Amino acid sequence: MQTHVVPVGFDYDRLIAPLVRDRVDVDRVVLLEGAVGSETNVEYSQRLAEKLEADFSNLLGAETERFVVEDVYDYDAAFEQAYSLINAELDSGGEVWVNVSAMPRTVSFAFATAAHSVMVEREADRDRVHTYYTVPEKYLETELAEELRAGVDLLEALLTDEPVDDERIRERLRSVRSLLAEFDERGTTIGAKEVDGSHVVELPVAPFSNVKPFEELVLFTLGEHGEFESVSELAGTLAEELGEEYTDAFRSKVIYNVDRLGPGGKGYVEREEHGNSYRTRLSRIGRLWVRAHADAAPEELA
């Protein structure tokens, strides 16, 4: 069974046209709708989702489900949702295709990174997970702008050729001129929105290797306790929670695994020099890994 995961933004053709034109077999479609933004934007996205739901069924005979992405700027939540969704589809025996053509970049990148992470963790299923993008034939923004310019010329001609005292026309002219001026100066977007106290939403890089069982224990322990002042402190806590004796050998084992998980290895752990030791904590991708695998945490660490 082929399932296509489709985050819905303000595009229609790029989400369904390539599948229709290439005669792709589509059994199931998961449409993801954003719930953040202006009321007009949300309503527009919902209308597109409704149209896509009907057309995926009518044109491709696909079963369709719609889910809501509560915050399209919450990368971590989108990653977790994508990770869970992709794994569930694979567990059911299906093949997953993730379309990253639409939706805000945070959601698209989160889903692409989650798909990559699943491929790393499930090597046997790697050929059943795909991400894809569709290039548009043309963009409508510049054509819309040109139509507005033509409308301005027409209204100006009407006021010149047949003078009328109509403030509505003059107000419409002022409004359109202002919008065109912003478009010419800034392009299709304006400003930089603050999200969680920053105007930069960092997109973590997906891991390139799988996590071994003892490495999982280290990650879950860091996820539960946060930062440790040293690797020795981490080793002591881990030994206590596992009911093992804290020996030099056990400490060396923890150090070895933290090194493998660190910046020079898999990138799940950050280490900051602090006197003669290193503060140890999860990196961004490490926190995402723990969040996505929370249901699999060992009982003694849950």
Secondary structure, DSSP 8 states (H G I E B T S, - for coil): -EEEEEEESS-SHHHHHHHHHTT----EEEEEEE--S-HHHHHHHHHHHHHHHHHHHHHH--EEEEEEES-TT-HHHHHHHHHHHHHHHHHTT-EEEEE-SSS-HHHHHHHHHHHHHHHHH-GGGGGGEEEE----S--SHHHHHHHHHHHHHHHHHHHHHS----HHHHHHHHHHHHHHHHHHHHTT--S---BTTBS--------SS---HHHHHHHHHHHHH--BSSHHHHHHHHHHHHT----HHHHHHHHHHHHHHSTTTTS-EEEEEETTEEEEEE-HHHHHHHHHTGGG--TTT-
